[in-house]
Amino acid sequence: MSLLRLLLAISLSAAPALTETLPMRTYTASDGLGSSFVTHISQDSAGYLWFSTRDGLSRYNGYEFTTYSRESGLPIPTISS
């Protein structure tokens, strides 16, 4: 029974840690994102985040966005996935 009490005490003491709020940041077109309307987000094997938007495809490296649009050679501006 003492093992059961120990496991219960450990699980109850760890429960508040599960309710921590993770840091969040909202990115918009003013931050370099192609458009504030994002239709899809994906991560590649190098760790880059790719955002499909109404006005192109944006790649985020953790610090800044690089956006590929019609000016970059995309045939259409809206990327759905």
GROMACS elastic network, one bead per residue, 0.5 to 0.9 nm:
[ bonds ]
;  ai    aj funct       b0    kb
    1     4     6  0.51867   500
    1     5     6  0.64110   500
    1     6     6  0.87444   500
    2     5     6  0.50448   500
    2     6     6  0.61490   500
    2     7     6  0.86710   500
    3     6     6  0.50290   500
    3     7     6  0.62108   500
    3     8     6  0.85539   500
    4     7     6  0.51947   500
    4     8     6  0.61412   500
    4     9     6  0.86058   500
    5     8     6  0.50383   500
    5     9     6  0.60749   500
    5    10     6  0.86053   500
    6     9     6  0.51075   500
    6    10     6  0.62072   500
    6    11     6  0.86523   500
    7    10     6  0.51259   500
    7    11     6  0.61536   500
    7    12     6  0.85813   500
    8    11     6  0.51903   500
    8    12     6  0.61270   500
    8    13     6  0.85721   500
    9    12     6  0.52252   500
    9    13     6  0.61292   500
    9    14     6  0.86647   500
   10    13     6  0.52100   500
   10    14     6  0.62415   500
   10    15     6  0.87621   500
   11    14     6  0.52123   500
   11    15     6  0.62802   500
   12    15     6  0.52501   500
   12    16     6  0.79444   500
   13    16     6  0.69042   500
   13    17     6  0.82564   500
   14    17     6  0.55782   500
   14    18     6  0.71595   500
   15    18     6  0.54820   500
   15    19     6  0.74034   500
   16    19     6  0.55153   500
   16    20     6  0.73024   500
   17    20     6  0.56348   500
   18    21     6  0.87226   500
   21    24     6  0.87152   500
   27    30     6  0.78135   500
   27    31     6  0.59465   500
   27    32     6  0.81506   500
   27    33     6  0.69945   500
   27    36     6  0.76141   500
   28    31     6  0.53958   500
   28    32     6  0.70118   500
   28    33     6  0.57019   500
   28    34     6  0.82043   500
   28    35     6  0.67846   500
   28    37     6  0.84242   500
   29    32     6  0.51341   500
   29    34     6  0.57180   500
   29    36     6  0.51926   500
   29    37     6  0.87389   500
   30    33     6  0.70065   500
   30    34     6  0.89274   500
   30    35     6  0.86756   500
   30    36     6  0.85059   500
   31    64     6  0.79415   500
   31    65     6  0.76650   500
   32    35     6  0.82502   500
   32    58     6  0.82999   500
   32    64     6  0.71852   500
   32    65     6  0.53675   500
   32    66     6  0.72763   500
   32    67     6  0.73758   500
   33    36     6  0.67470   500
   33    51     6  0.79962   500
   33    53     6  0.83585   500
   33    56     6  0.89423   500
   33    57     6  0.85450   500
   33    58     6  0.60020   500
   33    59     6  0.82867   500
   33    60     6  0.84002   500
   33    64     6  0.88103   500
   33    65     6  0.60291   500
   33    66     6  0.77357   500
   33    67     6  0.67403   500
   34    37     6  0.85076   500
   34    38     6  0.86875   500
   34    51     6  0.82199   500
   34    52     6  0.83591   500
   34    53     6  0.62714   500
   34    54     6  0.75329   500
   34    55     6  0.54026   500
   34    56     6  0.55868   500
   34    57     6  0.65436   500
   34    58     6  0.57592   500
   34    65     6  0.83712   500
   34    66     6  0.83780   500
   34    67     6  0.56320   500
   34    68     6  0.77638   500
   34    69     6  0.77459   500
   35    38     6  0.68013   500
   35    52     6  0.88115   500
   35    53     6  0.55951   500
   35    54     6  0.60219   500
   35    55     6  0.55101   500
   35    56     6  0.74670   500
   35    57     6  0.89710   500
   35    58     6  0.86947   500
   36    53     6  0.74224   500
   36    54     6  0.82483   500
   36    55     6  0.89920   500
   37    52     6  0.86438   500
   37    53     6  0.57018   500
   37    54     6  0.61489   500
   37    55     6  0.84554   500
   38    41     6  0.75714   500
   38    51     6  0.64007   500
   38    52     6  0.57376   500
   38    54     6  0.69451   500
   38    79     6  0.89886   500
   38    80     6  0.85542   500
   39    51     6  0.74770   500
   39    52     6  0.55083   500
   39    53     6  0.56574   500
   39    54     6  0.76752   500
   39    79     6  0.76530   500
   39    80     6  0.57324   500
   39    81     6  0.69191   500
   40    50     6  0.80855   500
   40    51     6  0.58180   500
   40    52     6  0.50402   500
   40    53     6  0.73679   500
   40    79     6  0.84814   500
   40    80     6  0.65865   500
   40    81     6  0.54315   500
   41    49     6  0.68673   500
   41    50     6  0.56120   500
   41    52     6  0.64220   500
   41    81     6  0.78335   500
   42    48     6  0.83377   500
   42    49     6  0.57148   500
   42    50     6  0.51749   500
   42    51     6  0.67194   500
   42    52     6  0.85622   500
   42    81     6  0.86041   500
   43    46     6  0.80234   500
   43    47     6  0.59012   500
   43    48     6  0.55679   500
   43    50     6  0.60717   500
   43    51     6  0.89930   500
   44    47     6  0.53951   500
   44    48     6  0.55920   500
   44    49     6  0.66769   500
   44    50     6  0.76624   500
   45    48     6  0.75327   500
   47    61     6  0.75745   500
   47    62     6  0.89077   500
   48    59     6  0.64665   500
   48    60     6  0.57427   500
   48    61     6  0.51706   500
   48    62     6  0.75452   500
   49    58     6  0.81735   500
   49    59     6  0.56642   500
   49    60     6  0.50689   500
   49    61     6  0.67441   500
   49    62     6  0.81295   500
   50    57     6  0.69728   500
   50    58     6  0.56329   500
   50    60     6  0.63517   500
   51    56     6  0.84579   500
   51    57     6  0.57887   500
   51    58     6  0.50323   500
   51    59     6  0.63836   500
   51    60     6  0.79902   500
   51    79     6  0.87066   500
   51    81     6  0.83426   500
   52    55     6  0.83283   500
   52    56     6  0.65476   500
   52    58     6  0.66419   500
   52    78     6  0.76764   500
   52    79     6  0.50223   500
   52    80     6  0.57961   500
   52    81     6  0.57754   500
   53    56     6  0.53963   500
   53    57     6  0.60201   500
   53    58     6  0.75481   500
   53    77     6  0.81325   500
   53    78     6  0.60563   500
   53    79     6  0.55272   500
   53    80     6  0.69111   500
   53    81     6  0.86449   500
   54    57     6  0.83913   500
   54    77     6  0.62494   500
   54    79     6  0.61183   500
   54    80     6  0.78003   500
   55    67     6  0.88685   500
   55    68     6  0.86210   500
   55    69     6  0.64105   500
   55    70     6  0.82392   500
   55    76     6  0.85714   500
   55    78     6  0.53438   500
   55    79     6  0.74243   500
   56    67     6  0.65526   500
   56    68     6  0.55282   500
   56    70     6  0.72794   500
   56    74     6  0.76017   500
   56    76     6  0.79457   500
   56    78     6  0.57090   500
   56    79     6  0.59263   500
   57    66     6  0.83628   500
   57    67     6  0.56212   500
   57    68     6  0.51291   500
   57    69     6  0.65478   500
   57    74     6  0.88444   500
   57    77     6  0.82121   500
   57    78     6  0.81738   500
   57    79     6  0.64300   500
   58    65     6  0.61898   500
   58    66     6  0.55341   500
   58    68     6  0.61405   500
   58    69     6  0.85641   500
   59    64     6  0.82562   500
   59    65     6  0.54702   500
   59    66     6  0.51757   500
   59    67     6  0.62791   500
   59    68     6  0.82679   500
   60    63     6  0.69623   500
   60    64     6  0.57165   500
   60    66     6  0.65699   500
   60    67     6  0.87523   500
   61    64     6  0.59870   500
   61    65     6  0.68054   500
   61    66     6  0.84294   500
   62    65     6  0.82528   500
   67    72     6  0.83844   500
   68    71     6  0.75306   500
   68    72     6  0.53714   500
   68    73     6  0.75854   500
   68    74     6  0.70204   500
   68    77     6  0.88544   500
   69    72     6  0.50705   500
   69    73     6  0.65244   500
   69    74     6  0.54601   500
   69    75     6  0.84088   500
   69    76     6  0.78657   500
   69    77     6  0.58338   500
   69    78     6  0.87017   500
   70    73     6  0.50370   500
   70    75     6  0.61528   500
   70    76     6  0.63062   500
   70    77     6  0.57340   500
   71    74     6  0.71935   500
   73    76     6  0.87029   500
   74    77     6  0.65751   500
   76    79     6  0.76561   500
